[in-house]
């Protein structure tokens, strides 16, 4: 009996703490940054926006075809004073 109660409690607490950071938009077909135009921020108001990137799988160079394994954003520049960013990993 204790085993069943433990499993039920574990399942309940796991479902409460598990959440996605964002929802991937699978309808994006063209390479680029989405949304193309960000909503305007308002002073003294919370602002939260997810930005998604559709990247090419490979590129051609003088060395031949290069396939991307991963892309890492290391810095974001030219953001207004008072605006911060967080990258999900």
C-alpha positions in Angstrom: 0.0 0.0 0.0 2.8 2.4 0.9 4.4 1.6 -2.4 1.3 2.7 -4.4 0.9 5.9 -2.4 4.6 6.8 -3.0 4.1 6.2 -6.8 1.0 8.3 -6.9 2.7 11.2 -5.0 5.7 10.9 -7.2 3.6 11.1 -10.3 1.7 14.1 -9.0 4.7 16.1 -8.0 6.5 15.2 -11.3 3.7 16.5 -13.4 3.6 19.8 -11.4 7.3 20.5 -11.8 7.7 19.5 -15.5 6.9 22.3 -17.9 8.2 23.4 -21.3 10.1 26.6 -21.7 8.5 27.4 -25.0 6.5 25.7 -27.8 8.4 25.1 -31.0 6.5 26.5 -34.0 6.6 23.6 -36.5 4.9 25.7 -39.2 8.0 27.8 -39.9 9.4 26.6 -43.2 11.7 29.5 -44.3 15.1 30.1 -42.8 15.4 33.1 -40.5 14.4 34.6 -37.2 10.8 34.5 -35.9 8.9 36.6 -35.2 10.3 39.0 -37.7 8.9 42.0 -35.9 8.8 41.9 -32.1 5.9 43.4 -30.2 6.7 46.8 -28.6 7.5 46.8 -24.9 5.7 49.2 -22.6 7.4 51.0 -19.7 6.7 49.5 -16.3 5.1 46.4 -17.8 6.4 42.8 -17.9 7.7 41.7 -21.3 8.3 38.1 -22.4 9.0 37.1 -25.9 10.3 33.8 -27.4 12.4 34.1 -30.5 12.9 31.1 -32.7 15.5 30.5 -35.4 15.1 28.3 -38.5 18.6 27.4 -39.5 19.9 25.7 -42.6 21.0 22.1 -42.2 24.2 22.6 -44.2 26.1 25.1 -46.3 28.5 24.9 -49.2 32.0 26.3 -48.9 35.3 26.0 -50.7 36.0 23.0 -48.5 32.8 21.3 -49.7 29.5 20.7 -48.0 29.5 21.5 -44.3 26.7 20.1 -42.1 25.8 21.9 -39.0 25.7 19.9 -35.8 24.6 22.7 -33.5 24.6 26.5 -33.2 25.3 28.4 -30.0 24.3 31.9 -29.3 27.1 33.4 -27.0 26.0 37.0 -26.8 23.2 39.4 -27.7 24.2 43.0 -28.4 22.4 46.4 -28.9 19.5 45.7 -26.6 18.0 48.8 -24.8 19.1 49.7 -21.3 17.0 47.9 -18.7 16.2 44.9 -21.0 17.8 41.6 -20.1 17.8 38.3 -21.9 17.9 34.6 -20.8 18.9 31.8 -23.2 17.4 28.4 -22.6 19.8 25.6 -22.9 
